[in-house]
């Protein structure tokens, strides 16, 4: 089972309710995505810390039902 862009959006939104989220399917295969996420929760955090929040939102899906996710994060 692969994750849809909507699935990814909903998981991130649950963790970061204030976030502006854009998900792009890079190859049209529902397996390689680029997520752009802006949230006030990222303020004062390093990129590594910001990305960890997103990966935590996705749980065990990274590397299993979700093969690749490129992240762009920004504090608002």
C-alpha positions in Angstrom: 0.0 0.0 0.0 1.3 3.4 -0.9 0.4 6.7 0.7 -1.4 9.4 -1.3 -0.5 13.0 -1.2 -3.7 13.6 0.8 -2.6 10.9 3.4 0.7 12.7 3.9 -1.0 16.1 4.1 -3.4 14.8 6.8 -0.7 13.2 8.9 1.4 16.4 8.9 -1.6 18.6 9.5 -2.6 16.5 12.5 0.9 17.1 14.0 1.1 20.8 12.8 -2.4 22.2 12.7 -1.3 25.7 11.8 0.9 24.6 8.9 0.6 25.6 5.3 1.4 22.4 3.4 2.0 21.7 -0.3 2.6 18.1 -1.4 3.9 17.3 -4.9 4.1 13.8 -6.4 7.5 14.1 -8.1 7.2 11.1 -10.4 3.5 10.4 -10.5 4.1 7.1 -8.8 2.7 7.9 -5.3 6.1 7.0 -3.9 8.3 10.0 -4.4 7.1 13.3 -2.9 8.2 16.8 -2.2 6.5 18.4 0.8 6.8 22.2 1.5 5.7 23.0 5.0 5.5 26.4 6.8 4.7 26.5 10.5 5.2 28.7 13.5 6.2 25.5 15.3 9.5 25.6 13.4 10.5 29.0 14.8 14.0 28.8 16.5 14.6 25.2 15.4 17.3 23.9 13.1 16.4 22.3 9.8 17.2 18.9 11.3 14.8 19.6 14.2 12.1 20.8 11.8 12.4 17.7 9.6 12.3 15.4 12.6 8.9 16.9 13.5 7.6 16.0 10.1 9.1 12.5 10.1 7.6 12.0 13.6 4.2 12.9 12.1 4.6 10.2 9.4 5.5 7.6 11.9 6.6 4.2 10.5 5.5 5.1 7.0 9.0 6.5 6.1 10.9 3.8 4.3 8.0 1.4 4.1 4.7 2.7 2.6 6.5 6.0 1.7 9.8 5.5 -0.2 11.1 9.0 -0.6 10.1 12.4 0.8 12.1 15.6 0.0 11.3 18.3 2.6 11.4 22.1 2.5 10.5 23.6 5.8 10.2 27.2 6.9 9.2 29.0 10.1 6.4 31.5 9.8 
